[in-house]
Amino acid sequence: MEPKLEQYQAIIFDMDGTLIDTMPTHVSAWEQTAEEFGFDFDASCYIA
């Protein structure tokens, strides 16, 4: 069954941080990846 757009009155798009703050998840992923490859990850540089 395909959804029909006519049945919706609105569609919500979350431009990162509007509804859900995913920054901590991104930072954690970068930290883990950097560690696996033997690098230090400075979150303050990423967030700046």
LUMVOBA-630165 format. One record per residue (C-alpha): residue in three letters; y, x, z; residue number from 1. Coordinates in Angstrom, 2 decimals, always signed. Layout:
<rs>
<r tike="ALA" Y="Y" X="X" Z="Z" koltor="NUM"/>
...
</rs>
This chain:
<rs>
<r tike="MET" Y="+0.00" X="+0.00" Z="+0.00" koltor="1"/>
<r tike="GLU" Y="+3.35" X="+1.44" Z="-1.03" koltor="2"/>
<r tike="PRO" Y="+6.38" X="+0.84" Z="+1.20" koltor="3"/>
<r tike="LYS" Y="+9.15" X="-1.15" Z="-0.41" koltor="4"/>
<r tike="LEU" Y="+12.66" X="+0.09" Z="+0.28" koltor="5"/>
<r tike="GLU" Y="+13.97" X="-3.47" Z="+0.24" koltor="6"/>
<r tike="GLN" Y="+12.31" X="-4.11" Z="+3.60" koltor="7"/>
<r tike="TYR" Y="+14.49" X="-1.51" Z="+5.35" koltor="8"/>
<r tike="GLN" Y="+18.07" X="-2.05" Z="+6.39" koltor="9"/>
<r tike="ALA" Y="+18.72" X="+1.59" Z="+7.24" koltor="10"/>
<r tike="ILE" Y="+17.14" X="+5.02" Z="+7.11" koltor="11"/>
<r tike="ILE" Y="+17.96" X="+7.58" Z="+9.78" koltor="12"/>
<r tike="PHE" Y="+18.17" X="+11.26" Z="+8.89" koltor="13"/>
<r tike="ASP" Y="+18.28" X="+13.75" Z="+11.75" koltor="14"/>
<r tike="MET" Y="+20.48" X="+16.65" Z="+10.80" koltor="15"/>
<r tike="ASP" Y="+18.99" X="+19.12" Z="+13.25" koltor="16"/>
<r tike="GLY" Y="+20.40" X="+18.62" Z="+16.70" koltor="17"/>
<r tike="THR" Y="+21.78" X="+15.14" Z="+16.17" koltor="18"/>
<r tike="LEU" Y="+18.83" X="+13.26" Z="+17.66" koltor="19"/>
<r tike="ILE" Y="+16.40" X="+16.03" Z="+18.54" koltor="20"/>
<r tike="ASP" Y="+17.31" X="+19.60" Z="+19.45" koltor="21"/>
<r tike="THR" Y="+14.73" X="+21.77" Z="+17.70" koltor="22"/>
<r tike="MET" Y="+16.55" X="+25.09" Z="+18.27" koltor="23"/>
<r tike="PRO" Y="+14.32" X="+26.09" Z="+21.23" koltor="24"/>
<r tike="THR" Y="+11.26" X="+25.54" Z="+19.02" koltor="25"/>
<r tike="HIS" Y="+12.72" X="+27.70" Z="+16.24" koltor="26"/>
<r tike="VAL" Y="+13.64" X="+30.47" Z="+18.69" koltor="27"/>
<r tike="SER" Y="+10.15" X="+30.40" Z="+20.19" koltor="28"/>
<r tike="ALA" Y="+8.57" X="+30.64" Z="+16.73" koltor="29"/>
<r tike="TRP" Y="+10.77" X="+33.61" Z="+15.79" koltor="30"/>
<r tike="GLU" Y="+9.99" X="+35.35" Z="+19.10" koltor="31"/>
<r tike="GLN" Y="+6.26" X="+34.87" Z="+18.63" koltor="32"/>
<r tike="THR" Y="+6.32" X="+36.04" Z="+15.01" koltor="33"/>
<r tike="ALA" Y="+8.43" X="+39.09" Z="+15.83" koltor="34"/>
<r tike="GLU" Y="+6.07" X="+40.02" Z="+18.67" koltor="35"/>
<r tike="GLU" Y="+3.03" X="+39.74" Z="+16.38" koltor="36"/>
<r tike="PHE" Y="+4.66" X="+42.21" Z="+13.97" koltor="37"/>
<r tike="GLY" Y="+5.85" X="+44.57" Z="+16.71" koltor="38"/>
<r tike="PHE" Y="+9.54" X="+43.73" Z="+16.55" koltor="39"/>
<r tike="ASP" Y="+12.01" X="+42.74" Z="+19.25" koltor="40"/>
<r tike="PHE" Y="+13.77" X="+39.44" Z="+18.66" koltor="41"/>
<r tike="ASP" Y="+17.22" X="+38.90" Z="+20.14" koltor="42"/>
<r tike="ALA" Y="+17.75" X="+35.15" Z="+20.30" koltor="43"/>
<r tike="SER" Y="+21.49" X="+35.60" Z="+20.89" koltor="44"/>
<r tike="CYS" Y="+21.82" X="+37.07" Z="+17.38" koltor="45"/>
<r tike="TYR" Y="+19.88" X="+34.17" Z="+15.89" koltor="46"/>
<r tike="ILE" Y="+21.87" X="+31.49" Z="+17.67" koltor="47"/>
<r tike="ALA" Y="+25.25" X="+33.14" Z="+17.01" koltor="48"/>
</rs>
